[in-house]
Amino acid sequence: MKEQRLHIVSFDVPFPPNYGGVVDVFYKIRALHKLGVKIHLHCFEYGRGEQKELDKYCESVTYYQRGKSKAKLLSKLPFVVATRKSEKLLKNLNKNAYPVLIEGLHNCWFLERLKPSKRLVAVRTHNVEHDYYQGLSKVEKSLFKKQFFLTEAKKLKAFESVLVKADLLLSISPNDTDYFYAKYKNAKYLSAFHSGEEVTGKIGKGAFALYHGNLGVGENNQASLYLIDVFSKLDYPLVLAGSDPSKELIKKVSQSKNTSLSVNISFTEMEALIADAHINILPTFQPTGIKLKLISALYKGRFCVVNKYMIENTGLEEACYEANTPAEFREILIELMGLDFKLADLELRNKVLVDKFNNLESAEKLVDLLF
């Protein structure tokens, strides 16, 4: 078989895989490597550092500094795109004609300049980005950040038309696929890559409920504050785990009788919390993309309680309990507190997940599309 080589352009260093977007990138790289694809990874570095772990799965890893100068706020391009312009990257991609997989609209500034060429160029769309930024603006307390997100949403909406230049769009959720196919006709659904190798939920009971995520992100901050209110009328512990909690959240936790914070913990410690929790509770108020933390919780945790925005049209509805008001959340939580997580629950979880979110099968589909 002919050697298969692929450029992957990542918006961030995809290790450690500790937040949504990079989870998809890292486990995609790992699955493609298992299939024998020789990966030339290009990633923007702005705080996560160079990671030797990536050398295990890639033929080469090239790092590019993301220039986050405030002057780029004045660019016609979205800030997330303008700060990832790199002539060095373009030059490296043009040294050969290997297919290119661009991770996210963030990296698409050079899309037109890779054409015309004989190679296939695909874009992994992680969100309908202008909708995502519009949503961030709604939950942001800082006036400066609120204005930034609104401006960015407007620029991203205008910039998105560059996707017509891609040979292929690989959308992360069925809803996103419908959106991109209607606009550009070149979209296919490719399910999210994730950290679950096999379903490992522990039989029996845990002693707490867990919400996890990057707590510094507006939507996760909002979900955390919402859950503190939900649990304020329950006699059951809630753990909020993740990085960079806001001052507002720290203060509200300190005033709560049954909520605790687990901050800036390691990947391994987070995995242990997900596995030990009796209930992984994951509401979201942003109905965009698919939340990788839900897939992780379903593979590794016990009961999952979510709202409709988290699971609508994901194929995961059967594996979760849905609640959409504080009263509904409390009712389901009280019911689950008294139940053991059983073998039948595990078998259902296995059936739903292995069928719809199998990394190796998704990687095989991706190889067929790219090569």
Secondary structure, DSSP 8 states (H G I E B T S, - for coil): ----EEEEEESS---S--SHHHHHHHHHHHHHHHTT-EEEEEEEESSS---GGGGGT-SEEEEEE----GGGGGSSS-HHHHTT--HHHHHHHTTS---EEEESGGGGGGGGGG-S-SS-EEEEE-S-HHHHHHHHHHH--SHHHHHHHHHHHHHHHHHGGGGGGSSEEEESSHHHHHHHHHHHS-EEE-----S-SS----SB--S-EEEES-TTSHHHHHHHHHHHHHHTTSSS-EEEEES---HHHHHHHHT-SSEEEEES--HHHHHHHHHH-SEEEE--S--SS--HHHHHHHHH-SEEEE-HHHHTTSS-GGGSEE--SHHHHHHHHHHHHT--B-HHHHHHHHHHHHHH--HHHHHHHHHHHH-
